[in-house]
Amino acid sequence: MITLYNKLNYPAEFTWAPNLGEKGTAFSIRPATGVVDPFKDLDCEVVWHPSFLAPEDGSFSLMIHSGNTLQLRCKAEVRTG
């Protein structure tokens, strides 16, 4: 989970966009787009979808409409045994 916080008095619209590498991505974020109301927060679920060739690293751009773009790096930790 990652939490988006809006500490301002105006709704913040956002969109998550995956940064695709050579192998694509095995991560997803939900909700992928939405609005964080003023003085509220919103939890976004980050999920890794394992498969034989799934990359264990990924990244997303968090685009705040009419605002900044931030980067989120993801890394899956695979435990064996």
N, C-alpha and C positions, 0 to 999 in steps of 0.2 A: 504494500500500500504506500502511496505517496499522497500527502495532503496539500492541497492548494489553499492558501489563505488570502482573503481580500480584506485588507485593513483600511480600505478607502470607502467613501460614501457613495460609490457609483458601481453598478454591476460590471463585472469583468468577464468578457467573453473570451473563450480560449479554444485552441485546437492543438491536439497532439499530432505530430507527423513523424513517422519512423524515418530514420536516416539509414537507407538501405546500403549494405556493403555488397561485396562480391557474392556472398552466400545468401543474401536477403536478410530476413530477420525471423527469429522464432519467438519474439516478444509481442505482446499486445497490451494496450492500456484502454480501460473503460471507466468512465465515459471518454470517448475519443474527442468529443467536442461538447461544449456546454457553456454555462454561465455560473459564476460564483457571485452570489448576491452580496450587497454591501455588508461589511463587518461579519461575514460568515466564512466558513471553510467547507471544503468538499474533498472527500476521500476518493482517490482514483486507484483502481486495482491494476497492478502490473502482473502479467502472467507470462511465464516461459512455457512454450509448447515443445516438449522434447520429442525428438525423432532421431533417426540414425545420423543424419548430416546436419542437424540443427546447430547453428552457431551459438556458442555460450556467451558471447558478448553482443551488445546492441546499444543503440542510442536513439533518443527521440528529441525533436525540437518542440518546445512548448511555446506556441505562438499566442501571445496576448494581443487580441485585436485592438488596434490603435495604441499599442504599447510595445514592450520589449519582447525579444525572443530569448528563451533560456534553453539550456541543454541538460538532458538527463542521460547519464550513462548507466547501463544495466549489465550485470554479470550474474550468470547462473552458477550456483555452487552445487556440483554433482557429488553426492556422497555414495561411496561404494561399501558394500559389506554390511 
